Amino acid sequence: MPQIRPQPGIMEIALYVSGQSSLAGKAEVLKLSSNENPYGPSPKAQAAYAEAAATLHRYPSTDHAELRAAIGAVHGLDPDRIICGVGSDEVLQFITQSFAGPGDECITTEHGFSMYPILAHAAGAVPVEVAETDRRVDVDKILAAVTARTKIVFIANPANPTGTMVPGAELRRLAGALPMGVILVLDGAYAEFAGDYDGGVSLVEDFPNVVMTRTFSKIHGLGGLRIGWGYARREIIDVLNRVRQPFNLSLGQMAAAEAAVRDVEYTRWCAAENARWRDFLRNGLVQMGIACDESFANFVLARFDTPDEADAADAALKEDGILVRKVAGYKLPECLRITVGDEAACRRILGVLAAFKGVR
Ligand SMILES: *Cc1c(COP(=O)(O)O)cnc(C)c1O
């Protein structure tokens, strides 16, 4: 009898663990575990989504032309070089499926986003993990790990869960030094929170092997709807479109995303609020003796003295109905990742941690 066996690599996938969203015995929780926008989506996106309800009997467009035009207009990009997906996760999947396979290697980094090894395994490729330096992606270590089998290098900039960034000049050095056959994926899920950063657009313009991915899940507050996009040379987008299902995005997704990206004022406001309360949160942590690198995203990484202390702090937060993210799975067992909430959320978390630390 022939056996039913999955493709190579599939059984090596460790299932993705998402941020916790409920607590036993607590009716109301403050969820700061998934880097969601505390202010929700733009009211215009909500209205567009509701309006789409009347035409749900119609198939959506297969080419996402209106959404790509909106993204192109707002970001100053050629819509023909944009591809949209079910979250940026799907765009990352198109890239991996199209450019890596059995025998190939995909480079990820020590504290890198856990989707990258999952996608590499799903394509039958081998994820190769490169060490970071003090929670920062290290360009020289990546270059030293490149082999003839390397097909993709994944970097989230800003990075999750560390919140750190590779400076623009370093990224450019990496793009220039990689062999032309290696795709450099710049995952810009948190690019809007970093201030003066284009998410990697200028590198896409200058290097044929750089692909940028972006998402509506973070700054646009649409994680529940699942929309992301990618930007690259026409030749690469043409490849990715071949593995994309024609109707991958629904009417409601496209309507909400288009309204969200066009609401530039709301996006700016969200970024400004985030920057303000991120600083407040980090300063508060540092003042009570909890180490915390400067973050360029919408979360901070609180570093405790030991893994036990991080667990105890997590328990104290849970006791108060606050959910943050444990990141032992990212090789950071002494840390907790805390999403930057609104003012009340940041004050509350600092209050609980101050009591935990016995400072006032
Ligand atoms: C949240 C996140 C994404 C976005 O995923 P979506 O599929 O767009 O929701 C991508 N990369 C990183 C590093 C993230 O943290």
The ligand as an SDF file (V2000), in Angstrom:
LIG
                    3D

 15 15  0  0  0  0  0  0  0  0999 V2000
    2.0060   41.6600   11.8190 C   0  0  0  0  0  0  0  0  0  0  0  0
    3.1210   41.3640   10.9130 C   0  0  0  0  0  0  0  0  0  0  0  0
    2.8900   41.1610    9.5610 C   0  0  0  0  0  0  0  0  0  0  0  0
    1.5330   41.3780    8.9960 C   0  0  0  0  0  0  0  0  0  0  0  0
    0.8650   40.2380    8.7220 O   0  0  0  0  0  0  0  0  0  0  0  0
   -0.5210   40.3340    7.9730 P   0  0  0  0  0  0  0  0  0  0  0  0
   -0.6080   39.0220    7.3050 O   0  0  0  0  0  0  0  0  0  0  0  0
   -0.4230   41.4500    6.9840 O   0  0  0  0  0  0  0  0  0  0  0  0
   -1.5620   40.5850    9.0000 O   0  0  0  0  0  0  0  0  0  0  0  0
    3.9500   40.8960    8.7290 C   0  0  0  0  0  0  0  0  0  0  0  0
    5.2120   40.8480    9.2090 N   0  0  0  0  0  0  0  0  0  0  0  0
    5.4750   41.0710   10.4940 C   0  0  0  0  0  0  0  0  0  0  0  0
    6.8770   41.0550   10.9620 C   0  0  0  0  0  0  0  0  0  0  0  0
    4.4240   41.3020   11.3880 C   0  0  0  0  0  0  0  0  0  0  0  0
    4.6940   41.4850   12.6860 O   0  0  0  0  0  0  0  0  0  0  0  0
  1  2  1  0
  2  3  1  0
  2 14  2  0
  3  4  1  0
  3 10  2  0
  4  5  1  0
  5  6  1  0
  6  7  2  0
  6  8  1  0
  6  9  1  0
 10 11  1  0
 11 12  2  0
 12 13  1  0
 12 14  1  0
 14 15  1  0
M  END
$$$$
